[in-house]
Structures are given as structure tokens and as C-alpha cells.
Amino acid sequence: MTDKAISPLRQRLIEDMAIRRLSPKTQYQYIRHVKRFADFLGRSAEKATTEDVHRYQLWLASIATTVPTVNLLELLREWWRVARKKGWMPAGQPWLFPGYRGQHTSARQLHRIVRLAAGRAAITKRVGVHTLRHSFATHLLEQKTDIRIIQVLLGHKKLDTTALYTRVAISALGEVTSPLDFLLKMPG
């Protein structure tokens, strides 16, 4: 630890991340992003307004920041609008992922829900929320979705990262047709 004073906002962020048991790498990234936002503002992020956030997003877009970074909020808002329109969320529900007593679903609650569902499905492997991410990517691949589309949906900068997250099913491998087979079938 350093002797440098820590702002109340940063201290709260550190404590909240410790409670949520975020990995050190994730904690570092969160702190880095909040610091970057504060540097952009020229003052504490604690005093940020909605307009400040909007200006920051515009700035991020202007310096070619990745789409998932600029859009982690706009995409969620769009999902919320669609869910509301389809009746998946009751009117007056302020949360994207509602939880108990009018609050949002916490990461811990979501993890419990996934584990409960796995138990009910008689899945004996250890699963978590991240398992859903792997499964999502794998199923898209099995449906012959282009891996570059999956890359964008998962928010990866590098295609190599997407390839690590996906699991190719044996049945999908058996359905691959060699380009040479196409040549043999062409009328001469």
C-alpha cells in the first residue's frame, strides 16, 4: 500500500469489488477506467453528471475506442426497450435484471440462479455465469454463425480470444465440406 490518500469514491469502489470477490485483474481494470474518466473530467468522477458521461462517450468514440466499450450501456438500453415492448418486464420496473424487493439482481444472485438451474437439469459439472457465455458462443458456432460475428457479440478485440472461448462440437466438425469436394461436384 502507498501513503497516498485514497478518495472516498475509490475506497468504496475497492471495498465493493472485494465484497464481490472480483479478480485482481478485473479490479485493476475497473479502477483504471474510473481514473481515466476522472482524468477526462478534470475532477472526481463522484461529481459526474449525465452530460459528463455523454461527453466522455463521445470522446471515447472519437479516439476509436472499441464498440463494446462505448456501446456496454446503449446495447443494454436497447435490450431493455425490447423486453419492455414484449411484456417480459412489468411497467414501472426500473431494473434491467430485476431481483428481490424491487432491487436489481446482484452478481451473487445470478450465480446462484445458474447453479440452481444446473442442479435441476442434473448437470454435475461445476457451472457458473461464465459457462453461459461459453455455451452461447458454442451454440452460435454449431448454428454456423460466422466466428467474426461471435467475436463482436462477445466483445473481443482479437479473433484468437473468441476461438479460445468457443467449443466446437464433434457433430459440427463432421458437417464440414471440403472446398475440394465442391470442385469435384462442379460440371466440367
Secondary structure, DSSP 8 states (H G I E B T S, - for coil): --SS---HHHHHHHHHHHHTT--HHHHHHHHHHHHHHHHHHTS-GGG--HHHHHHHHHHHHHTT--HHHH---HHHHHHHHHHHHTTSS-TT---SSB-GGG-B--HHHHHHHHHHHHHHTT--S---HHHHHHHHHHHHHHTT--HHHHHHHHT-SSHHHHHHH----HHHHHT---HHHHHHHS--
